[in-house]
Every structure is written in C-alpha cells, then in structure tokens.
Amino acid sequence: MQIYNTLTRRKEAFTPIEPGRVRMYVCGMTVYDYCHLGHARVMVAFDVITRHLRARGYDVTYVRNITDIDDKILKRADENGESISALTERMIAAMHEDEARLFVARPDAEPRATGHVAEIIAMIETLIDKGYAYAADNGDVYYRVRKFEGYGKLNNRDLDEMRSGARVDVDEHKEDPLDFVLWKAAKMGEASWPSPWGEGRPGWHIECSAMSTCCLGETFDIHGGGPDLTFPHHENEIAQSEAATGKRYVNTWMHAGAVRVNQEKMSKSLGNFFTIRDVLEHHDAEVVRYLLVASHYRSPINYAPDSLSEARKSLERFYTALDGLALEGVQEADSEALVEAQRAFNAAMDDDFNTPVALAALFDLVRELNRARKEAPESAPGLAVGLKRLAGVLGLLQQDPARFLKGGDTALPLPVDDIEARIEARAAAKQAKDFATADRIRDELAALGIELKDSREGTTWVLASADDPA
C-alpha cells in the first residue's frame, strides 16, 4: 500500500508501527456552528480511508477530536445568550446527524478538549521545563518557535521567511512574533480552568498534541485533516509534541483537498458558503457523498449543479443495475468478472486511496452485471452482492434501489400517491387516445423534476436532480 505523505511530499510504502494495526488521528470540528461542505469532505475522505484499511485486514483505531472550547465558541454562545455547554452539545448532536446522513461511520473515539485539560497542562509544564515554552506576565504561556530545530518542515517553510511575510500575532508579551500561545489567560467572565499560571484555557494547537498522545501514544501511524490545517496548526502540533516527548510524532501526514463552489473558494463573504444541512435539503445524501468520493481525496472538488447532476446520473447507473434483484441470502458469485473487479479495486485503493480508479472498476462490474441480467439471469444476484460489498468500502449503494431511483431522501415535490395517480391518469388518457392530456401530465410532472420512463412492462418514474441551493 502506498500513501502520499505531506511531510515528505511523495508517496511512500505504508508500514504501520505495529504489524496489522493502524492508529490514526484526524482533526475534527470546532463546534460553534453547523458543519459545512469542507467538513463533509474531511469526514467522508477519512471514513473511506478507514473502511478500506479495515477491508484489507488492518485493525484500525480511528480518533477524531472535538474542539469544544475556543474563542469562536465563547463569542457565539454569548451572541446566542446560551451556555457554552448548551451550544456545543447542540452542535455535536447536529454533527452526528449530518455524518449519519452521509453514511459516515463514527470514529472509535471522539475526545473533547474540555475532557483533557489536565493532560494539556501537564504537556505545557513539560515544554516549560525543557525550555520550549515560557509563561508571560499577562498569564499566557507561549511556545518558543525558534527553539525547535525542525519548525517548518511539514510546510517546507523557512523561519526568516515566515517572520518577514507570514501573518503572525503582534503581542508585546511574546519574546518573538512567531511564538504561539499554549495557554490563554481567562478574561473576566470567561470559561476557565485553574493552572500553575492562573485561570485560563488551552490554546487551539496544544489540545490536539495532548489528545492524540493520550489516545494513540507518543508516535502513531497517520495524522489527517483539512487542507487549511498544515500551517500553522499541524506545524505547531509537530513542534509541541516532538519537543515534549523527544520522539517522532507521526509517520504519515494526510490532507484532504479543498471544496470550491462554482470554481471559487467557499466563503461567507462571497455568499457561496453552504452547510451540510443546506445541501441535503436539496440533494440526496448519497449523491453528495458520491461527489465527494468521485475525486481523489487530495484533489480539490468543485461543488456545482452540473457536478451534482453527474453524480446522480452515475449512481442511477449502479442502482438501475441492482433494481429488482432479490439479494437476501444470496452468496457472492464465484466469477472471473468479480475476481477482476476485486483486483482492480484493491490496486486502485492501495495506490493512495485512488477512488476515481476504484469507481471505474465498479463500473466495469456494472457492465458485467447488466450483461448477466440479459444472458445469464441466474448469475446476476451473485454479481450484485459483490458489487454492493465493494461499493460499501466507499460508503456507497447503501439504499434500496427503487427508493433511490424515486428520489431517495430528497424531498419529493408531490406525495408518492399523487405521483402514481397522475401516472395512472396518463395511462388512461393514452388508452383513450387522448394524447394531448397524456402529454400535458408528462410535462407537468417533468416541470416538478419527475421523469417518466415508459417500457413494455408499464411506466416508472425517477426524480431528476434538484436545483442547487445557490
């Protein structure tokens, strides 16, 4: 298995520290608001990575943290007139609802920053004792960036270049503008914890160093996150952790690509910022997941009406191939087609989780399944079972085919009974050779996004892709 390592900027053979076991930590959400499309990208990418590692026989411990104390959380709770715990619990519940709808399995552990304050304080004390950190006279504790010899290695940055051009906090209490905060002194009325430096709360970077070490050990296999975290967050994590333990922090660094909206950066200021909930009001969740899976996890994704429409058409090809097949109790087919699909799928996924190539292998299997339905119907269910198993590694084909083809979890423009009644009325009009009425009913349903499909067996319908929330 080859994985691209952000630290070395190349693919490397993946060898876990313990044979057969993978320990992985991914930076999670700061829970002050609903999760957005960028969060969905990270959720789905590392869910697929976890699924494939397990499918290949690894015992995976997947940890994704929750930041539940932060400046943004304090500000939002104050604006809402609610307690910090009420806000964070509400947002965590919403996050779990969003990931469940996207068929994302829960991580094995979800440590919260507020549950690891003692470990955070202990790590800061170690850094102070080793000379890597210092307490300022304002109650804050800072990390001495220039003390850590390897600072900048994840992002290939030079300290002097960072000093002259990077965005750094101007703070008279720092020894150096590049130094970053480990412990923040509490302001009047803020949530705080007692510490050797006075009442305060953890800085953002230190929490992940402490929680990952507590959950996975001082050195672990994979650390992941979004594209915006390489600097300064992950750079600071390396500096803190390796200075505190004297050991290599992480062997392989992985980062998901960004989400763009109509080829522009997603931003509230541009009016193109969508939460997962915004999107799922208009689109079936599996269509959204397919869009996220269809691009390589390191590549940027463009979220646009056309891309979602193509994602739905692709899924329709899968579900149409499965529709009408009774699979309960059916064993996988022992066929060359399935063996070849398995080989091609594994080869793609073992090559840095190349989901586009893996999907191509599944489409090849769909063609074999469609051929079997025509030429050897008795073999089709066994191929379909194999298709669903392989697609399950990507978190796809999780729905009943007929349900998906009729809209899945997308809100229907009419109740199903009304749709069926109109189809019956159209059939009656055609029987009476009242083709004008039949065409009118078809056009009315088409205007509502309901596409009719006529065949010798009768008329079926599917829901066309909904309009994008933009």
HELIX and SHEET records of a PDB file:
HELIX    1   1 LEU A   37  ALA A   55  1                                  19    
HELIX    2   2 ASP A   71  ASN A   80  1                                  10    
HELIX    3   3 ILE A   84  ARG A  101  1                                  18    
HELIX    4   4 ALA A  113  HIS A  116  5                                   4    
HELIX    5   5 VAL A  117  ASP A  129  1                                  13    
HELIX    6   6 VAL A  145  LYS A  147  5                                   3    
HELIX    7   7 LEU A  159  GLY A  165  1                                   7    
HELIX    8   8 TRP A  204  LEU A  216  1                                  13    
HELIX    9   9 PRO A  227  LEU A  229  5                                   3    
HELIX   10  10 THR A  230  HIS A  234  3                                   5    
HELIX   11  11 GLU A  235  THR A  245  1                                  11    
HELIX   12  12 LYS A  268  LEU A  270  5                                   3    
HELIX   13  13 ILE A  276  LEU A  280  1                                   5    
HELIX   14  14 ALA A  285  ALA A  294  1                                  10    
HELIX   15  15 PRO A  305  LEU A  322  1                                  18    
HELIX   16  16 GLU A  336  ASP A  350  1                                  15    
HELIX   17  17 THR A  355  GLU A  375  1                                  21    
HELIX   18  18 PRO A  377  SER A  379  5                                   3    
HELIX   19  19 ALA A  380  VAL A  393  1                                  14    
HELIX   20  20 PRO A  401  LEU A  405  1                                   5    
HELIX   21  21 VAL A  416  GLN A  431  1                                  16    
HELIX   22  22 PHE A  435  ALA A  447  1                                  13    
SHEET    1   A 2 GLN A   2  ASN A   5  0                                        
SHEET    2   A 2 ARG A  10  ALA A  13 -1                                        
SHEET    1   B 4 ASP A  59  ARG A  64  0                                        
SHEET    2   B 4 ARG A  21  VAL A  26  1                                        
SHEET    3   B 4 PHE A 220  GLY A 225  1                                        
SHEET    4   B 4 VAL A 250  HIS A 255  1                                        
SHEET    1   C 4 ALA A 133  ALA A 135  0                                        
SHEET    2   C 4 VAL A 141  TYR A 143 -1                                        
SHEET    3   C 4 PHE A 180  ALA A 185 -1                                        
SHEET    4   C 4 GLY A 200  PRO A 202 -1                                        
SHEET    1   D 3 GLU A 264  LYS A 265  0                                        
SHEET    2   D 3 VAL A 259  VAL A 261 -1                                        
SHEET    3   D 3 ILE A 301  TYR A 303  1                                        
SHEET    1   E 2 ILE A 450  SER A 455  0                                        
SHEET    2   E 2 GLY A 458  LEU A 463 -1                                        
END                                                                             
